[in-house]
Amino acid sequence: MPTSPDALANTARRRMTRTGWSYVAGGAGAQRTVVANREAFGRYRIVPRQLVDVGERSLRTTLLGRELPAPVLFAPVGALELAVQHQRGGRAAAPGNAEPALSRAARDLGLPVVVSSQASTPMEQTAADLGDSPRWFQLYWSSDDALVESFVSRAEASGCEAIVVTVDTHVLGWRTADLDLGYLPFARAEGIAQYLSDPVFRGLVEARVQAGAAASAEESTGEQATSERPTPAAVRSLLSMARHHPGPTLRNLAQPHARAAVETFLDVFSRSTLTWADLAWLRARTTLPILVKGIQHPDDARAALDHGAAGIIVSNHGGRQVDNAIASIDALGPVVDAVREWTGASGSGADAEVPVLFDSGIRTGADVFTALALGADAVLLGRPWVYGLALAGADGVRAVAEHVLAELDLTMALAGVSGVEQIGRHNLAL
């Protein structure tokens, strides 16, 4: 498993399918935000310190009351099966090689998994695979509130310890790599396992099927229908829908439910009318802490806290939403300051009561150190562990995470730090 982040990515690119690589590695527009996320770390230089007793070091931390072996979580990644479609069994076996492999690695390491709304495996199965290992649930806010409630209820029953509301994808960004391939995994039923396993969503699908049958009966004129021959791409899409839908593939091909499920998902996936006031609606429907992911501006952090958020995740979605946007690490310091000011003004006590996490651009242990120095309480690791998954399944995920933690530990030692709680802006040449 390559330890260089560039070598890791390049090796995964050679192994993965073209569509899988484009979806995982691609960003918005001309990819400027993806590049900015990486390059911006170079503006925050670590200052080594000498002759400090660092013979014993600890990465342990506490987050939302849970003690963790390190301040690192596995970020939510949608349509994860795309990363493993090249492995044994191909596309048909890919869902079984995706989240289950991640769960095995996370369980071994004790690091939390943020389960994606767009997972390739139902959250209940992931919870079973994780056992006692910590997990959070990432929520994409659907246009159907009953479906949102169902997802949250299932997350609670699955032992999730927090709800992460992703607020920066109410519309999907202009993702040129996917557009050039004409590829959207969700239109092939890839990455919608949470929906296909949800009773509320299945009810919406059944209503759509019944409405379609009634409309067809009314429109029937008795004349023989004519249609063009389906293209190979259309056939592949239908096969993918049938394979992912619950039940035998041949039966699904003969019935309308698999296609109706995809059409329903595309209708209800997101809601662009959300405002901060809606956060109170969600707050009233769960006892779990709510963290808001996708924050890039201090005023948005304050608004999230004013409306009941228990934590903030600074993220630009890995550069996948807005091209030429601010690098996420550049947004971190001002957001941390705003949160600390809000905490002090509210009189709620210790800063740790409102955690700030960081996402987008983390590739190395030195990156983790930098984010912690700028005030993050923990980071979410994304693409690197997906590349490890693509190369060697659970072993690859574990190896990549261990490499990141090893470099974090060494960076701490060389910077004169023996515990992550000691890391701060004094460790950077600001």
N, C-alpha and C positions, 0 to 999 in steps of 0.2 A: 504494500500500500504506500504510494508516494507520500512523503511528508511535505514536500513543497506544494503550496496551494495551486500554483500554475500547473505543475506536473500532474497533480491529482485531477484537476479539471480536464486537462488535455487527454489523459488516459481514459477518463470516463467518456469523453466525447467520442473517442475512437470506438468505444464498446457499445454505446447506447444507440438506439434507433434514431433516425434523423428527426422524427416528430418528437420523440422523448427528449432529446437534447434541446431542441428548439423551445419546448414548453418550459423545461426546468431552468435552462440557462438564459433564456431570452428576456429582454426587458422592453420598455416602451420606446417607440420612435427610433431615433438614431443611437440608442443605447447609452446616451450621455449620462443619465442618472446612475446606471449600473457602474459605469466607469468612475463617476464622481464618488460613489460610495466607497470604492476601493482606494482611490487616490487621496481622498481627504484625510485618511488616517496618517498620511505622511506629514501633515501640518501639525500634528500633536506628538512632539518628540519626548520620549521617556528619558529621564535623567538618572543614570546609574549612581548608586551611593555605595561607599566602601566601608570596610571594617565595622559592619553591623552584624550582630549575632543572628544569623538566619539558619542555624544548624537544625532547628525544628520549624517546619512550616505547615500551615493548614489552609486548605481551600474551602473549608466548611463554612456554611452560612445559614441563615434562617430567612425564609421567605414566606409571608402570609402564615406565620406560625409553624411552618414545617421546616425541620432541619434538613439541609441538603449537603451532599458531599462536595459540591462545587456550585458556583453561581452561574450555571449554564443549563439551559433547557433546550429540548429539541423543538424547533419552530414548526408550526403547522405547514404542511405542504400538500396542496390539493392534487388529485389525479396521480397519486404516487405510483400507481401501477405503470405509468409511462416510463419510469426510470428502470424498470426491470423486465420490459417486454422482450428484450434480447436474451434473457436467461432461459434455462431449460424449461420447456413447456410453452414458451412463447406467450402470445397475448392471452390465451385461455387461462394459463396458470399465473399470470402476472399479479392479480389481486392477492392471491395467497402468498406471493413472494414480497409483497410491499409492506403494509403495516405490521403483519406478524413478525417479520424480520426486524423491523424497527423496535417492536415491543420487546423482543428477546434481548437486544442490545441494551435498551434503556433499563430493563429489569436487572441486568448484570451490573450496570454502572450506578443504578439508583438515581439517575437523573430524570426529571419530569418530562413527559411528552405532552405537547399541546395538540390535542386531537383535532383534526381539521373537519369542518363541515363538508368539505369536498373529498373526504377520504374514499379510498377504494374498498374499505372494510367497515361494516357497521360498528358503531362505538361499543356496543355490548361485547362483541368478539374481542375488540382491542382491550377492553377492560379485563376480560378473562385472561388474555395473554399477558397483560401487565401484572396481574396478581396484586400484591401490596404496593407496587411501585407507584409513585405519584403521577397524576394526570390532570390536566386542565382541558376545557373544551373551548374551541374557537368557533364563534358563532358568526355566520353570514346572515344578516337580518333579512329574512324573506319578506315579500310583499303580502304574504298570508300570515297574519298574527297567530292563528291557531297552530300553524306549523312551527313558528318560533317557540311558542309555549311547549309544544311537544318535544322539540329538540332539547330545550332547557330541562324539562322534566326527565327525559332519558339520560341527559348528562348527569343530573343529580343521582339518579338510580344507578348509574355506572361508576359512581365513586369519584367523579371529577370534583376537584377542590376549588375551582374558580371558573368563571365564564370570561372568555376573552372576546370582546365585541370588536370585530374588524370594521372600521368605519370608512376606509379609503377605497372600497371597491363597490360602491353603489352603482357604478357603471364600470365595465372592464376597460382598461387602457388600450391604446393603439399599439398592439404587440406585433411588430412587423415580422418577426421570425415565424410566428404562427400564421399570420395573414398570408405570407408568401407561399406557405404550404397549404393554405385553405383548410386549416386543421383546428377544430375546437373539440377537445376531448369530451366535453359534456354532451355535445350533440351526437356522440356515439355511445352514450351511457357510461363513459369512463369517468370515474371520480364522483359518482352520485349515489354511492352505497348507503349513505345516511338517509337519503330521501327514499330510495327503494325499500328500505327496511322500516319506514315510519308509517304508523297507522293513519295519521292525518293525511299524509301525502298520498297514500294508496287510496284513500277516500276521494281525494281530488282527481286522481287518475280514473277511478271507476266512474265518477260523474262525467268526466270528459268522454269516456268511451260510450256511455249511455246517450249523451247528447249527440255524439257523432252518429250513432246508429239511428237515432230518431230523425236527424237531419237527412241522412241518406235515404231513409224510407220516404220522407216527404218529397225529396227531389227526384226520386226515381220516376222515369217516364216510360219505362219498358223498352227503350231503345238500347241496342248493344253499345256498351261503352268502348271507347277507343283510348289508347294510351301509348306513349312512346316506350321503347324498350329501356329499362333502367340501365344506368351507367354502372361500370364496375365499382366506382366509388360509392354509389348509392347502395349497391348490394353489400359491400363491406360494412357500411354503416348499419344496415338492417341486421346483419349477422352479429355485429357488436352489441346492438341493442338487445337482441334476443339472448345472447350469451350472458349479458350482465343482469337481465331481469330475472327475478326469482322464478324457479321452475325449469322444466326441460326446455332446451333450446328449440327443438322442433315444434313443440307446442306454442312457444312464444312467437315463432315465425308465422304460425297459422292464425294467431289472434292479434287484436289491435293494441293490447295493453302495453307492450314494450315500447312501441313508437309513441303511444299516448303519454307514457311516463316521461320520455325525453321532452316532448312538447310542453307538458305541464311544468317540468323543471325550468325550461327556458322562460316560461311565463312568470314563475313565482320566485326565481332565484334572488333578485335584489329589489330594494325599495329606495328610490331616489328622493322620496319626500321626507326622509327622516330628519328630525331636528333634535337638538339637545333635550328638549322636553320629553321626547320618547324614551330617554334613558330612565326616567322615573317609572314609566310603565313596566320596563323590564325589571327594575329594582324591586317593584312590588310583587314580582312573580318568582323570585328565587331568594333563598337565604345565602347563596354563595356570593363571595366577593366578585365584583365586576371590574375587569380591567379594560381600558379602551386602547385599542391598537390602531396605529396609523397617525399618531400625533406628530406634527412637525412645527407647530407654532405655540408659544407660551400661552396665548389667549385661549387656544383650544384646550390646553391642559387645565387651565383654570375653570373653563366651562364644564369640562368633564367632571371635575371634582365638585363643582357647585351642584351638579345634577346627580350625584350619588355614586360616582366611580370610586373604587377602592384603590386603584392604581393606574398607572400610565405606561404605555409601551410606545416609545419613540421609534417610528418605522416609516419608511416610504415604500413598503411592500417590495423591497429588494430591487427598486428601480423599475418595477413592472407596470406602474400606473401612469406617472407623469414624466415625460422626457424633459431633460434640462432642469430638473427640480433640484432643490437644495440637497446636498449630501446629508444623509441621516445623522452622521456623527457631528456635523456642524450644528444640527438642531438640538443635540442632546443637552449641552451645557445650559443654554437659555431655558429649556423646558425644566431641567432639574432645579434651577434657581426659582422659577415660577412656582413649582410644586412646594419647595421648601418655604417660600414666602407665604403661600396659601396655608400651609400647615401651621406656621407660626401665628398667622393672623387668626386662624380658626380656633387656636387654643387647644388643639387636639393632642399636643404633646410631642413625643419623639418623632423625628423625621421618618424613621423606619415604618411608621404606621401607614405611610402612603408610598409604596415602592414605585420606583421608576425603572423600567426595564428598557433594554436597547435591542434593536433588530435592524438588519440591512447592512451588509458589508463585512460582517465578522468572518474571517477566514483563518486566523491564527490565534495562538495564545497571547501574543503581543497585542493583537486587536482587542481581545477581551480585557487585558490589563488597561489599555487606553480608555475603553468605555467605562470601566469601573472607576478610573481616576477622574473622569469627567462627571461622575456622580451616579452612574447606573448602579442599581442594586444587583442586577443579574443581566445576562444577555441571552438572546435566542439565536441558536446556531441553525443555519438553513442549508444552503446549497452544498457546502462541503460534506455533510453527512449523507446527503442524497447521492453524491458522487461515490461515496464509500459503499452505499447500498447497491448502486449499479455495478460496482466492481466485484463485491464479495458478500453481498447480503448482510446478515446480522454481523458477521465478522468484520465486514468493511465499515459499517456504522460504528461499531465499537472501537476499531482501530483509529478512525478519524477523530472521534471524541477523545480518545486517550492521547493522541498526538497534541491536540489543542490544550488539554489539561496539563500535559507534561511541559509544554512551552510556557504556559501561564505560571506554573510552579517555578521554573528556572528564571523567568523574567522577574518574578517577585524576589527571588534570592539575589539576583544581580542588581536590583533596585533597592535593596536593603529593607525588604518588607517580609515579615514572617506570617502575616495573616491578611486575608482579603479585606477585613474591616479597616486595616491601616492604609489602604490604597486611597489616594486623594489627588487633588490638583497639584499639590506640592511635589508630586512625582513626575510632573510634566514641565517642560520648558515653555511656559505660556507667556 
